[in-house]
Amino acid sequence: MRKSILKSLKPDIIVEMLDMAVAFENWNKVMERADMLYQCVQSIHEERQEYQSKGVPAPHIHIERPLVYYYGFSHLMRGWLTKRWDR
């Protein structure tokens, strides 16, 4: 996914999309959204690191939870889905 698109998405919205994909049992979408969430959070983290290395305060991004939550949730969903398919 392109970085410009990732910057326009909020992790909280992707989490909601993930929850909806699980509710509809659309397992391909669950995997896609988990990857999208990880890429989005990684993009935010990298941008923050760039600002920090320059000594400039990073612009505030309103998210409901810390970034580590979104990293963990994306890995959890991928792991859960992988385990589900291994049965």
N, CA, C and O atoms as a Maestro MAE file, in Angstrom:
{
 s_m_m2io_version
 :::
 2.0.0
}

f_m_ct {
 s_m_title
 :::
 protein
 m_atom[348] {
  # First column is atom index #
  i_m_mmod_type
  r_m_x_coord
  r_m_y_coord
  r_m_z_coord
  i_m_residue_number
  s_m_chain_name
  s_m_pdb_residue_name
  s_m_pdb_atom_name
  i_m_atomic_number
  :::
  1 25 0.838 -1.174 0.000 1 A "MET " " N  " 7
  2 3 0.000 0.000 0.000 1 A "MET " " CA " 6
  3 2 0.883 1.237 0.000 1 A "MET " " C  " 6
  4 15 1.917 1.270 0.667 1 A "MET " " O  " 8
  5 25 0.479 2.243 -0.741 2 A "ARG " " N  " 7
  6 3 1.279 3.465 -0.831 2 A "ARG " " CA " 6
  7 2 1.243 4.241 0.480 2 A "ARG " " C  " 6
  8 15 0.240 4.246 1.194 2 A "ARG " " O  " 8
  9 25 2.375 4.903 0.782 3 A "LYS " " N  " 7
  10 3 2.464 5.648 2.030 3 A "LYS " " CA " 6
  11 2 1.435 6.771 2.105 3 A "LYS " " C  " 6
  12 15 0.909 7.055 3.181 3 A "LYS " " O  " 8
  13 25 1.142 7.412 0.971 4 A "SER " " N  " 7
  14 3 0.175 8.513 0.996 4 A "SER " " CA " 6
  15 2 -1.200 8.026 1.453 4 A "SER " " C  " 6
  16 15 -1.906 8.736 2.169 4 A "SER " " O  " 8
  17 25 -1.577 6.821 1.039 5 A "ILE " " N  " 7
  18 3 -2.858 6.258 1.475 5 A "ILE " " CA " 6
  19 2 -2.786 5.884 2.942 5 A "ILE " " C  " 6
  20 15 -3.731 6.120 3.694 5 A "ILE " " O  " 8
  21 25 -1.663 5.301 3.353 6 A "LEU " " N  " 7
  22 3 -1.511 4.905 4.754 6 A "LEU " " CA " 6
  23 2 -1.604 6.102 5.683 6 A "LEU " " C  " 6
  24 15 -2.146 5.993 6.783 6 A "LEU " " O  " 8
  25 25 -1.082 7.243 5.252 7 A "LYS " " N  " 7
  26 3 -1.129 8.430 6.113 7 A "LYS " " CA " 6
  27 2 -2.547 8.949 6.287 7 A "LYS " " C  " 6
  28 15 -2.860 9.572 7.301 7 A "LYS " " O  " 8
  29 25 -3.407 8.697 5.307 8 A "SER " " N  " 7
  30 3 -4.777 9.195 5.419 8 A "SER " " CA " 6
  31 2 -5.649 8.278 6.282 8 A "SER " " C  " 6
  32 15 -6.691 8.702 6.780 8 A "SER " " O  " 8
  33 25 -5.227 7.032 6.456 9 A "LEU " " N  " 7
  34 3 -5.990 6.104 7.282 9 A "LEU " " CA " 6
  35 2 -5.571 6.202 8.738 9 A "LEU " " C  " 6
  36 15 -4.400 6.436 9.039 9 A "LEU " " O  " 8
  37 25 -6.490 6.031 9.607 10 A "LYS " " N  " 7
  38 3 -6.207 6.013 11.036 10 A "LYS " " CA " 6
  39 2 -6.234 4.569 11.517 10 A "LYS " " C  " 6
  40 15 -7.086 3.791 11.087 10 A "LYS " " O  " 8
  41 25 -5.310 4.201 12.405 11 A "PRO " " N  " 7
  42 3 -5.292 2.825 12.905 11 A "PRO " " CA " 6
  43 2 -6.619 2.386 13.515 11 A "PRO " " C  " 6
  44 15 -7.001 1.222 13.387 11 A "PRO " " O  " 8
  45 25 -7.318 3.294 14.170 12 A "ASP " " N  " 7
  46 3 -8.592 2.936 14.800 12 A "ASP " " CA " 6
  47 2 -9.633 2.512 13.761 12 A "ASP " " C  " 6
  48 15 -10.431 1.610 14.012 12 A "ASP " " O  " 8
  49 25 -9.622 3.157 12.608 13 A "ILE " " N  " 7
  50 3 -10.558 2.798 11.538 13 A "ILE " " CA " 6
  51 2 -10.215 1.421 10.983 13 A "ILE " " C  " 6
  52 15 -11.105 0.621 10.694 13 A "ILE " " O  " 8
  53 25 -8.917 1.147 10.837 14 A "ILE " " N  " 7
  54 3 -8.500 -0.161 10.321 14 A "ILE " " CA " 6
  55 2 -8.876 -1.263 11.310 14 A "ILE " " C  " 6
  56 15 -9.253 -2.358 10.893 14 A "ILE " " O  " 8
  57 25 -8.780 -0.991 12.607 15 A "VAL " " N  " 7
  58 3 -9.187 -1.968 13.620 15 A "VAL " " CA " 6
  59 2 -10.688 -2.270 13.465 15 A "VAL " " C  " 6
  60 15 -11.106 -3.424 13.553 15 A "VAL " " O  " 8
  61 25 -11.478 -1.235 13.239 16 A "GLU " " N  " 7
  62 3 -12.916 -1.452 13.013 16 A "GLU " " CA " 6
  63 2 -13.159 -2.281 11.761 16 A "GLU " " C  " 6
  64 15 -14.023 -3.157 11.753 16 A "GLU " " O  " 8
  65 25 -12.399 -2.009 10.701 17 A "MET " " N  " 7
  66 3 -12.527 -2.785 9.468 17 A "MET " " CA " 6
  67 2 -12.144 -4.243 9.721 17 A "MET " " C  " 6
  68 15 -12.776 -5.155 9.188 17 A "MET " " O  " 8
  69 25 -11.124 -4.458 10.522 18 A "LEU " " N  " 7
  70 3 -10.701 -5.814 10.886 18 A "LEU " " CA " 6
  71 2 -11.816 -6.528 11.638 18 A "LEU " " C  " 6
  72 15 -12.138 -7.678 11.340 18 A "LEU " " O  " 8
  73 25 -12.399 -5.846 12.609 19 A "ASP " " N  " 7
  74 3 -13.496 -6.438 13.381 19 A "ASP " " CA " 6
  75 2 -14.672 -6.814 12.482 19 A "ASP " " C  " 6
  76 15 -15.294 -7.859 12.673 19 A "ASP " " O  " 8
  77 25 -14.972 -5.966 11.509 20 A "MET " " N  " 7
  78 3 -16.079 -6.254 10.589 20 A "MET " " CA " 6
  79 2 -15.749 -7.457 9.714 20 A "MET " " C  " 6
  80 15 -16.617 -8.291 9.455 20 A "MET " " O  " 8
  81 25 -14.503 -7.556 9.257 21 A "ALA " " N  " 7
  82 3 -14.105 -8.698 8.431 21 A "ALA " " CA " 6
  83 2 -14.221 -9.996 9.223 21 A "ALA " " C  " 6
  84 15 -14.621 -11.023 8.674 21 A "ALA " " O  " 8
  85 25 -13.874 -9.958 10.512 22 A "VAL " " N  " 7
  86 3 -14.017 -11.141 11.363 22 A "VAL " " CA " 6
  87 2 -15.498 -11.472 11.533 22 A "VAL " " C  " 6
  88 15 -15.888 -12.637 11.449 22 A "VAL " " O  " 8
  89 25 -16.317 -10.458 11.771 23 A "ALA " " N  " 7
  90 3 -17.748 -10.682 11.968 23 A "ALA " " CA " 6
  91 2 -18.384 -11.328 10.736 23 A "ALA " " C  " 6
  92 15 -19.274 -12.171 10.858 23 A "ALA " " O  " 8
  93 25 -17.923 -10.930 9.557 24 A "PHE " " N  " 7
  94 3 -18.458 -11.499 8.314 24 A "PHE " " CA " 6
  95 2 -17.711 -12.760 7.879 24 A "PHE " " C  " 6
  96 15 -18.004 -13.333 6.830 24 A "PHE " " O  " 8
  97 25 -16.751 -13.181 8.688 25 A "GLU " " N  " 7
  98 3 -15.944 -14.370 8.415 25 A "GLU " " CA " 6
  99 2 -15.287 -14.314 7.035 25 A "GLU " " C  " 6
  100 15 -15.197 -15.318 6.327 25 A "GLU " " O  " 8
  101 25 -14.834 -13.118 6.677 26 A "ASN " " N  " 7
  102 3 -14.127 -12.919 5.415 26 A "ASN " " CA " 6
  103 2 -12.628 -12.982 5.731 26 A "ASN " " C  " 6
  104 15 -11.990 -11.956 5.965 26 A "ASN " " O  " 8
  105 25 -12.087 -14.184 5.733 27 A "TRP " " N  " 7
  106 3 -10.736 -14.415 6.238 27 A "TRP " " CA " 6
  107 2 -9.660 -13.775 5.373 27 A "TRP " " C  " 6
  108 15 -8.615 -13.372 5.884 27 A "TRP " " O  " 8
  109 25 -9.904 -13.676 4.069 28 A "ASN " " N  " 7
  110 3 -8.929 -12.983 3.219 28 A "ASN " " CA " 6
  111 2 -8.842 -11.508 3.590 28 A "ASN " " C  " 6
  112 15 -7.754 -10.934 3.631 28 A "ASN " " O  " 8
  113 25 -9.987 -10.902 3.857 29 A "LYS " " N  " 7
  114 3 -10.011 -9.489 4.267 29 A "LYS " " CA " 6
  115 2 -9.365 -9.311 5.638 29 A "LYS " " C  " 6
  116 15 -8.707 -8.300 5.883 29 A "LYS " " O  " 8
  117 25 -9.545 -10.275 6.526 30 A "VAL " " N  " 7
  118 3 -8.904 -10.187 7.843 30 A "VAL " " CA " 6
  119 2 -7.394 -10.108 7.665 30 A "VAL " " C  " 6
  120 15 -6.736 -9.271 8.283 30 A "VAL " " O  " 8
  121 25 -6.848 -10.972 6.827 31 A "MET " " N  " 7
  122 3 -5.410 -10.980 6.605 31 A "MET " " CA " 6
  123 2 -4.955 -9.673 5.951 31 A "MET " " C  " 6
  124 15 -3.933 -9.107 6.337 31 A "MET " " O  " 8
  125 25 -5.714 -9.198 4.963 32 A "GLU " " N  " 7
  126 3 -5.378 -7.934 4.294 32 A "GLU " " CA " 6
  127 2 -5.412 -6.768 5.271 32 A "GLU " " C  " 6
  128 15 -4.512 -5.928 5.275 32 A "GLU " " O  " 8
  129 25 -6.444 -6.717 6.093 33 A "ARG " " N  " 7
  130 3 -6.577 -5.599 7.033 33 A "ARG " " CA " 6
  131 2 -5.517 -5.659 8.134 33 A "ARG " " C  " 6
  132 15 -5.034 -4.619 8.583 33 A "ARG " " O  " 8
  133 25 -5.153 -6.857 8.569 34 A "ALA " " N  " 7
  134 3 -4.090 -6.992 9.564 34 A "ALA " " CA " 6
  135 2 -2.774 -6.480 8.987 34 A "ALA " " C  " 6
  136 15 -2.015 -5.796 9.673 34 A "ALA " " O  " 8
  137 25 -2.504 -6.811 7.728 35 A "ASP " " N  " 7
  138 3 -1.304 -6.297 7.064 35 A "ASP " " CA " 6
  139 2 -1.375 -4.780 6.914 35 A "ASP " " C  " 6
  140 15 -0.387 -4.078 7.129 35 A "ASP " " O  " 8
  141 25 -2.552 -4.286 6.543 36 A "MET " " N  " 7
  142 3 -2.736 -2.846 6.379 36 A "MET " " CA " 6
  143 2 -2.507 -2.118 7.700 36 A "MET " " C  " 6
  144 15 -1.870 -1.064 7.730 36 A "MET " " O  " 8
  145 25 -3.022 -2.676 8.783 37 A "LEU " " N  " 7
  146 3 -2.839 -2.069 10.104 37 A "LEU " " CA " 6
  147 2 -1.358 -2.006 10.456 37 A "LEU " " C  " 6
  148 15 -0.868 -0.978 10.922 37 A "LEU " " O  " 8
  149 25 -0.653 -3.105 10.234 38 A "TYR " " N  " 7
  150 3 0.777 -3.133 10.544 38 A "TYR " " CA " 6
  151 2 1.532 -2.089 9.719 38 A "TYR " " C  " 6
  152 15 2.364 -1.358 10.256 38 A "TYR " " O  " 8
  153 25 1.246 -2.016 8.426 39 A "GLN " " N  " 7
  154 3 1.929 -1.057 7.560 39 A "GLN " " CA " 6
  155 2 1.614 0.378 7.969 39 A "GLN " " C  " 6
  156 15 2.495 1.237 7.939 39 A "GLN " " O  " 8
  157 25 0.384 0.640 8.345 40 A "CYS " " N  " 7
  158 3 -0.022 1.975 8.769 40 A "CYS " " CA " 6
  159 2 0.733 2.396 10.020 40 A "CYS " " C  " 6
  160 15 1.272 3.501 10.090 40 A "CYS " " O  " 8
  161 25 0.768 1.509 11.003 41 A "VAL " " N  " 7
  162 3 1.435 1.814 12.268 41 A "VAL " " CA " 6
  163 2 2.947 1.951 12.052 41 A "VAL " " C  " 6
  164 15 3.594 2.807 12.656 41 A "VAL " " O  " 8
  165 25 3.491 1.106 11.195 42 A "GLN " " N  " 7
  166 3 4.922 1.188 10.884 42 A "GLN " " CA " 6
  167 2 5.243 2.528 10.230 42 A "GLN " " C  " 6
  168 15 6.270 3.137 10.528 42 A "GLN " " O  " 8
  169 25 4.378 2.978 9.350 43 A "SER " " N  " 7
  170 3 4.561 4.267 8.690 43 A "SER " " CA " 6
  171 2 4.545 5.411 9.707 43 A "SER " " C  " 6
  172 15 5.378 6.314 9.639 43 A "SER " " O  " 8
  173 25 3.604 5.372 10.642 44 A "ILE " " N  " 7
  174 3 3.519 6.399 11.688 44 A "ILE " " CA " 6
  175 2 4.789 6.381 12.532 44 A "ILE " " C  " 6
  176 15 5.359 7.431 12.830 44 A "ILE " " O  " 8
  177 25 5.226 5.193 12.912 45 A "HIS " " N  " 7
  178 3 6.423 5.056 13.741 45 A "HIS " " CA " 6
  179 2 7.660 5.597 13.017 45 A "HIS " " C  " 6
  180 15 8.453 6.333 13.604 45 A "HIS " " O  " 8
  181 25 7.820 5.233 11.748 46 A "GLU " " N  " 7
  182 3 8.974 5.705 10.985 46 A "GLU " " CA " 6
  183 2 8.969 7.218 10.850 46 A "GLU " " C  " 6
  184 15 10.013 7.864 10.943 46 A "GLU " " O  " 8
  185 25 7.779 7.782 10.629 47 A "GLU " " N  " 7
  186 3 7.674 9.240 10.513 47 A "GLU " " CA " 6
  187 2 8.060 9.915 11.831 47 A "GLU " " C  " 6
  188 15 8.756 10.931 11.832 47 A "GLU " " O  " 8
  189 25 7.615 9.356 12.934 48 A "ARG " " N  " 7
  190 3 7.976 9.906 14.244 48 A "ARG " " CA " 6
  191 2 9.491 9.821 14.473 48 A "ARG " " C  " 6
  192 15 10.096 10.736 15.032 48 A "ARG " " O  " 8
  193 25 10.089 8.715 14.035 49 A "GLN " " N  " 7
  194 3 11.537 8.544 14.192 49 A "GLN " " CA " 6
  195 2 12.293 9.586 13.371 49 A "GLN " " C  " 6
  196 15 13.302 10.123 13.828 49 A "GLN " " O  " 8
  197 25 11.816 9.870 12.171 50 A "GLU " " N  " 7
  198 3 12.454 10.882 11.325 50 A "GLU " " CA " 6
  199 2 12.416 12.256 11.993 50 A "GLU " " C  " 6
  200 15 13.426 12.959 12.037 50 A "GLU " " O  " 8
  201 25 11.263 12.628 12.505 51 A "TYR " " N  " 7
  202 3 11.143 13.912 13.191 51 A "TYR " " CA " 6
  203 2 12.063 13.961 14.410 51 A "TYR " " C  " 6
  204 15 12.732 14.966 14.650 51 A "TYR " " O  " 8
  205 25 12.090 12.882 15.167 52 A "GLN " " N  " 7
  206 3 12.915 12.829 16.374 52 A "GLN " " CA " 6
  207 2 14.397 12.959 16.026 52 A "GLN " " C  " 6
  208 15 15.142 13.638 16.732 52 A "GLN " " O  " 8
  209 25 14.826 12.312 14.942 53 A "SER " " N  " 7
  210 3 16.239 12.390 14.562 53 A "SER " " CA " 6
  211 2 16.632 13.799 14.133 53 A "SER " " C  " 6
  212 15 17.796 14.183 14.250 53 A "SER " " O  " 8
  213 25 15.666 14.572 13.638 54 A "LYS " " N  " 7
  214 3 15.921 15.951 13.240 54 A "LYS " " CA " 6
  215 2 15.768 16.921 14.407 54 A "LYS " " C  " 6
  216 15 16.082 18.105 14.287 54 A "LYS " " O  " 8
  217 25 15.283 16.411 15.534 55 A "GLY " " N  " 7
  218 3 15.080 17.266 16.698 55 A "GLY " " CA " 6
  219 2 13.864 18.156 16.586 55 A "GLY " " C  " 6
  220 15 13.777 19.183 17.260 55 A "GLY " " O  " 8
  221 25 12.932 17.775 15.748 56 A "VAL " " N  " 7
  222 3 11.709 18.547 15.514 56 A "VAL " " CA " 6
  223 2 10.539 17.771 16.106 56 A "VAL " " C  " 6
  224 15 10.470 16.552 15.949 56 A "VAL " " O  " 8
  225 25 9.625 18.448 16.780 57 A "PRO " " N  " 7
  226 3 8.466 17.720 17.313 57 A "PRO " " CA " 6
  227 2 7.590 17.174 16.181 57 A "PRO " " C  " 6
  228 15 7.306 17.868 15.205 57 A "PRO " " O  " 8
  229 25 7.178 15.939 16.333 58 A "ALA " " N  " 7
  230 3 6.333 15.288 15.330 58 A "ALA " " CA " 6
  231 2 4.912 15.825 15.431 58 A "ALA " " C  " 6
  232 15 4.440 16.136 16.525 58 A "ALA " " O  " 8
  233 25 4.228 15.936 14.296 59 A "PRO " " N  " 7
  234 3 2.825 16.375 14.353 59 A "PRO " " CA " 6
  235 2 1.988 15.349 15.112 59 A "PRO " " C  " 6
  236 15 2.231 14.145 15.032 59 A "PRO " " O  " 8
  237 25 1.021 15.840 15.831 60 A "HIS " " N  " 7
  238 3 0.175 14.961 16.641 60 A "HIS " " CA " 6
  239 2 -0.818 14.215 15.755 60 A "HIS " " C  " 6
  240 15 -1.494 14.809 14.916 60 A "HIS " " O  " 8
  241 25 -0.890 12.911 15.958 61 A "ILE " " N  " 7
  242 3 -1.881 12.081 15.273 61 A "ILE " " CA " 6
  243 2 -2.802 11.549 16.356 61 A "ILE " " C  " 6
  244 15 -2.358 10.869 17.281 61 A "ILE " " O  " 8
  245 25 -4.084 11.860 16.238 62 A "HIS " " N  " 7
  246 3 -5.032 11.414 17.261 62 A "HIS " " CA " 6
  247 2 -5.352 9.936 17.056 62 A "HIS " " C  " 6
  248 15 -5.996 9.553 16.079 62 A "HIS " " O  " 8
  249 25 -4.891 9.119 17.995 63 A "ILE " " N  " 7
  250 3 -5.227 7.703 18.008 63 A "ILE " " CA " 6
  251 2 -5.689 7.360 19.418 63 A "ILE " " C  " 6
  252 15 -5.248 7.964 20.395 63 A "ILE " " O  " 8
  253 25 -6.578 6.387 19.507 64 A "GLU " " N  " 7
  254 3 -7.186 6.053 20.789 64 A "GLU " " CA " 6
  255 2 -6.253 5.291 21.717 64 A "GLU " " C  " 6
  256 15 -6.406 5.343 22.938 64 A "GLU " " O  " 8
  257 25 -5.286 4.581 21.140 65 A "ARG " " N  " 7
  258 3 -4.407 3.727 21.948 65 A "ARG " " CA " 6
  259 2 -2.955 3.956 21.554 65 A "ARG " " C  " 6
  260 15 -2.686 4.572 20.522 65 A "ARG " " O  " 8
  261 25 -2.015 3.469 22.362 66 A "PRO " " N  " 7
  262 3 -0.598 3.585 21.993 66 A "PRO " " CA " 6
  263 2 -0.287 2.740 20.755 66 A "PRO " " C  " 6
  264 15 -0.985 1.766 20.473 66 A "PRO " " O  " 8
  265 25 0.756 3.115 20.024 67 A "LEU " " N  " 7
  266 3 1.120 2.386 18.807 67 A "LEU " " CA " 6
  267 2 1.357 0.904 19.061 67 A "LEU " " C  " 6
  268 15 1.034 0.070 18.216 67 A "LEU " " O  " 8
  269 25 1.920 0.574 20.217 68 A "VAL " " N  " 7
  270 3 2.224 -0.826 20.507 68 A "VAL " " CA " 6
  271 2 0.957 -1.681 20.488 68 A "VAL " " C  " 6
  272 15 1.018 -2.857 20.130 68 A "VAL " " O  " 8
  273 25 -0.177 -1.117 20.863 69 A "TYR " " N  " 7
  274 3 -1.446 -1.846 20.807 69 A "TYR " " CA " 6
  275 2 -1.746 -2.280 19.370 69 A "TYR " " C  " 6
  276 15 -2.111 -3.430 19.122 69 A "TYR " " O  " 8
  277 25 -1.588 -1.356 18.439 70 A "TYR " " N  " 7
  278 3 -1.903 -1.649 17.046 70 A "TYR " " CA " 6
  279 2 -0.918 -2.662 16.454 70 A "TYR " " C  " 6
  280 15 -1.315 -3.532 15.679 70 A "TYR " " O  " 8
  281 25 0.356 -2.552 16.813 71 A "TYR " " N  " 7
  282 3 1.330 -3.559 16.384 71 A "TYR " " CA " 6
  283 2 0.892 -4.937 16.887 71 A "TYR " " C  " 6
  284 15 0.829 -5.904 16.127 71 A "TYR " " O  " 8
  285 25 0.594 -4.999 18.173 72 A "GLY " " N  " 7
  286 3 0.208 -6.267 18.781 72 A "GLY " " CA " 6
  287 2 -1.072 -6.820 18.194 72 A "GLY " " C  " 6
  288 15 -1.173 -8.021 17.941 72 A "GLY " " O  " 8
  289 25 -2.056 -5.956 17.974 73 A "PHE " " N  " 7
  290 3 -3.339 -6.406 17.429 73 A "PHE " " CA " 6
  291 2 -3.167 -6.950 16.018 73 A "PHE " " C  " 6
  292 15 -3.781 -7.957 15.664 73 A "PHE " " O  " 8
  293 25 -2.338 -6.296 15.207 74 A "SER " " N  " 7
  294 3 -2.125 -6.786 13.839 74 A "SER " " CA " 6
  295 2 -1.462 -8.160 13.868 74 A "SER " " C  " 6
  296 15 -1.839 -9.043 13.097 74 A "SER " " O  " 8
  297 25 -0.486 -8.348 14.742 75 A "HIS " " N  " 7
  298 3 0.168 -9.655 14.856 75 A "HIS " " CA " 6
  299 2 -0.788 -10.708 15.436 75 A "HIS " " C  " 6
  300 15 -0.787 -11.861 15.004 75 A "HIS " " O  " 8
  301 25 -1.589 -10.308 16.401 76 A "LEU " " N  " 7
  302 3 -2.558 -11.223 17.000 76 A "LEU " " CA " 6
  303 2 -3.535 -11.743 15.954 76 A "LEU " " C  " 6
  304 15 -3.803 -12.942 15.889 76 A "LEU " " O  " 8
  305 25 -4.062 -10.847 15.141 77 A "MET " " N  " 7
  306 3 -5.035 -11.248 14.128 77 A "MET " " CA " 6
  307 2 -4.404 -12.167 13.088 77 A "MET " " C  " 6
  308 15 -5.023 -13.147 12.673 77 A "MET " " O  " 8
  309 25 -3.191 -11.863 12.669 78 A "ARG " " N  " 7
  310 3 -2.505 -12.728 11.697 78 A "ARG " " CA " 6
  311 2 -2.230 -14.095 12.322 78 A "ARG " " C  " 6
  312 15 -2.430 -15.125 11.678 78 A "ARG " " O  " 8
  313 25 -1.775 -14.104 13.567 79 A "GLY " " N  " 7
  314 3 -1.482 -15.370 14.239 79 A "GLY " " CA " 6
  315 2 -2.731 -16.193 14.465 79 A "GLY " " C  " 6
  316 15 -2.728 -17.408 14.268 79 A "GLY " " O  " 8
  317 25 -3.803 -15.532 14.880 80 A "TRP " " N  " 7
  318 3 -5.068 -16.227 15.110 80 A "TRP " " CA " 6
  319 2 -5.580 -16.837 13.806 80 A "TRP " " C  " 6
  320 15 -6.049 -17.975 13.782 80 A "TRP " " O  " 8
  321 25 -5.483 -16.075 12.740 81 A "LEU " " N  " 7
  322 3 -5.980 -16.558 11.457 81 A "LEU " " CA " 6
  323 2 -5.107 -17.700 10.940 81 A "LEU " " C  " 6
  324 15 -5.628 -18.672 10.393 81 A "LEU " " O  " 8
  325 25 -3.809 -17.599 11.103 82 A "THR " " N  " 7
  326 3 -2.910 -18.653 10.661 82 A "THR " " CA " 6
  327 2 -3.197 -19.936 11.425 82 A "THR " " C  " 6
  328 15 -3.241 -21.016 10.835 82 A "THR " " O  " 8
  329 25 -3.392 -19.824 12.728 83 A "LYS " " N  " 7
  330 3 -3.708 -20.998 13.546 83 A "LYS " " CA " 6
  331 2 -5.049 -21.596 13.114 83 A "LYS " " C  " 6
  332 15 -5.206 -22.816 13.063 83 A "LYS " " O  " 8
  333 25 -5.996 -20.740 12.808 84 A "ARG " " N  " 7
  334 3 -7.326 -21.195 12.378 84 A "ARG " " CA " 6
  335 2 -7.235 -21.993 11.076 84 A "ARG " " C  " 6
  336 15 -7.914 -23.008 10.920 84 A "ARG " " O  " 8
  337 25 -6.392 -21.533 10.140 85 A "TRP " " N  " 7
  338 3 -6.238 -22.222 8.859 85 A "TRP " " CA " 6
  339 2 -5.460 -23.518 8.989 85 A "TRP " " C  " 6
  340 15 -5.604 -24.409 8.151 85 A "TRP " " O  " 8
  341 25 -4.629 -23.642 10.035 86 A "ASP " " N  " 7
  342 3 -3.809 -24.840 10.218 86 A "ASP " " CA " 6
  343 2 -4.611 -26.033 10.733 86 A "ASP " " C  " 6
  344 15 -4.096 -27.151 10.747 86 A "ASP " " O  " 8
  345 25 -5.825 -25.830 11.145 87 A "ARG " " N  " 7
  346 3 -6.635 -26.925 11.698 87 A "ARG " " CA " 6
  347 2 -6.958 -27.959 10.661 87 A "ARG " " C  " 6
  348 15 -7.631 -28.945 10.962 87 A "ARG " " O  " 8
  :::
 }
 m_bond[347] {
  # First column is bond index #
  i_m_from
  i_m_to
  i_m_order
  :::
  1 1 2 1
  2 2 3 1
  3 3 4 2
  4 3 5 1
  5 5 6 1
  6 6 7 1
  7 7 8 2
  8 7 9 1
  9 9 10 1
  10 10 11 1
  11 11 12 2
  12 11 13 1
  13 13 14 1
  14 14 15 1
  15 15 16 2
  16 15 17 1
  17 17 18 1
  18 18 19 1
  19 19 20 2
  20 19 21 1
  21 21 22 1
  22 22 23 1
  23 23 24 2
  24 23 25 1
  25 25 26 1
  26 26 27 1
  27 27 28 2
  28 27 29 1
  29 29 30 1
  30 30 31 1
  31 31 32 2
  32 31 33 1
  33 33 34 1
  34 34 35 1
  35 35 36 2
  36 35 37 1
  37 37 38 1
  38 38 39 1
  39 39 40 2
  40 39 41 1
  41 41 42 1
  42 42 43 1
  43 43 44 2
  44 43 45 1
  45 45 46 1
  46 46 47 1
  47 47 48 2
  48 47 49 1
  49 49 50 1
  50 50 51 1
  51 51 52 2
  52 51 53 1
  53 53 54 1
  54 54 55 1
  55 55 56 2
  56 55 57 1
  57 57 58 1
  58 58 59 1
  59 59 60 2
  60 59 61 1
  61 61 62 1
  62 62 63 1
  63 63 64 2
  64 63 65 1
  65 65 66 1
  66 66 67 1
  67 67 68 2
  68 67 69 1
  69 69 70 1
  70 70 71 1
  71 71 72 2
  72 71 73 1
  73 73 74 1
  74 74 75 1
  75 75 76 2
  76 75 77 1
  77 77 78 1
  78 78 79 1
  79 79 80 2
  80 79 81 1
  81 81 82 1
  82 82 83 1
  83 83 84 2
  84 83 85 1
  85 85 86 1
  86 86 87 1
  87 87 88 2
  88 87 89 1
  89 89 90 1
  90 90 91 1
  91 91 92 2
  92 91 93 1
  93 93 94 1
  94 94 95 1
  95 95 96 2
  96 95 97 1
  97 97 98 1
  98 98 99 1
  99 99 100 2
  100 99 101 1
  101 101 102 1
  102 102 103 1
  103 103 104 2
  104 103 105 1
  105 105 106 1
  106 106 107 1
  107 107 108 2
  108 107 109 1
  109 109 110 1
  110 110 111 1
  111 111 112 2
  112 111 113 1
  113 113 114 1
  114 114 115 1
  115 115 116 2
  116 115 117 1
  117 117 118 1
  118 118 119 1
  119 119 120 2
  120 119 121 1
  121 121 122 1
  122 122 123 1
  123 123 124 2
  124 123 125 1
  125 125 126 1
  126 126 127 1
  127 127 128 2
  128 127 129 1
  129 129 130 1
  130 130 131 1
  131 131 132 2
  132 131 133 1
  133 133 134 1
  134 134 135 1
  135 135 136 2
  136 135 137 1
  137 137 138 1
  138 138 139 1
  139 139 140 2
  140 139 141 1
  141 141 142 1
  142 142 143 1
  143 143 144 2
  144 143 145 1
  145 145 146 1
  146 146 147 1
  147 147 148 2
  148 147 149 1
  149 149 150 1
  150 150 151 1
  151 151 152 2
  152 151 153 1
  153 153 154 1
  154 154 155 1
  155 155 156 2
  156 155 157 1
  157 157 158 1
  158 158 159 1
  159 159 160 2
  160 159 161 1
  161 161 162 1
  162 162 163 1
  163 163 164 2
  164 163 165 1
  165 165 166 1
  166 166 167 1
  167 167 168 2
  168 167 169 1
  169 169 170 1
  170 170 171 1
  171 171 172 2
  172 171 173 1
  173 173 174 1
  174 174 175 1
  175 175 176 2
  176 175 177 1
  177 177 178 1
  178 178 179 1
  179 179 180 2
  180 179 181 1
  181 181 182 1
  182 182 183 1
  183 183 184 2
  184 183 185 1
  185 185 186 1
  186 186 187 1
  187 187 188 2
  188 187 189 1
  189 189 190 1
  190 190 191 1
  191 191 192 2
  192 191 193 1
  193 193 194 1
  194 194 195 1
  195 195 196 2
  196 195 197 1
  197 197 198 1
  198 198 199 1
  199 199 200 2
  200 199 201 1
  201 201 202 1
  202 202 203 1
  203 203 204 2
  204 203 205 1
  205 205 206 1
  206 206 207 1
  207 207 208 2
  208 207 209 1
  209 209 210 1
  210 210 211 1
  211 211 212 2
  212 211 213 1
  213 213 214 1
  214 214 215 1
  215 215 216 2
  216 215 217 1
  217 217 218 1
  218 218 219 1
  219 219 220 2
  220 219 221 1
  221 221 222 1
  222 222 223 1
  223 223 224 2
  224 223 225 1
  225 225 226 1
  226 226 227 1
  227 227 228 2
  228 227 229 1
  229 229 230 1
  230 230 231 1
  231 231 232 2
  232 231 233 1
  233 233 234 1
  234 234 235 1
  235 235 236 2
  236 235 237 1
  237 237 238 1
  238 238 239 1
  239 239 240 2
  240 239 241 1
  241 241 242 1
  242 242 243 1
  243 243 244 2
  244 243 245 1
  245 245 246 1
  246 246 247 1
  247 247 248 2
  248 247 249 1
  249 249 250 1
  250 250 251 1
  251 251 252 2
  252 251 253 1
  253 253 254 1
  254 254 255 1
  255 255 256 2
  256 255 257 1
  257 257 258 1
  258 258 259 1
  259 259 260 2
  260 259 261 1
  261 261 262 1
  262 262 263 1
  263 263 264 2
  264 263 265 1
  265 265 266 1
  266 266 267 1
  267 267 268 2
  268 267 269 1
  269 269 270 1
  270 270 271 1
  271 271 272 2
  272 271 273 1
  273 273 274 1
  274 274 275 1
  275 275 276 2
  276 275 277 1
  277 277 278 1
  278 278 279 1
  279 279 280 2
  280 279 281 1
  281 281 282 1
  282 282 283 1
  283 283 284 2
  284 283 285 1
  285 285 286 1
  286 286 287 1
  287 287 288 2
  288 287 289 1
  289 289 290 1
  290 290 291 1
  291 291 292 2
  292 291 293 1
  293 293 294 1
  294 294 295 1
  295 295 296 2
  296 295 297 1
  297 297 298 1
  298 298 299 1
  299 299 300 2
  300 299 301 1
  301 301 302 1
  302 302 303 1
  303 303 304 2
  304 303 305 1
  305 305 306 1
  306 306 307 1
  307 307 308 2
  308 307 309 1
  309 309 310 1
  310 310 311 1
  311 311 312 2
  312 311 313 1
  313 313 314 1
  314 314 315 1
  315 315 316 2
  316 315 317 1
  317 317 318 1
  318 318 319 1
  319 319 320 2
  320 319 321 1
  321 321 322 1
  322 322 323 1
  323 323 324 2
  324 323 325 1
  325 325 326 1
  326 326 327 1
  327 327 328 2
  328 327 329 1
  329 329 330 1
  330 330 331 1
  331 331 332 2
  332 331 333 1
  333 333 334 1
  334 334 335 1
  335 335 336 2
  336 335 337 1
  337 337 338 1
  338 338 339 1
  339 339 340 2
  340 339 341 1
  341 341 342 1
  342 342 343 1
  343 343 344 2
  344 343 345 1
  345 345 346 1
  346 346 347 1
  347 347 348 2
  :::
 }
}
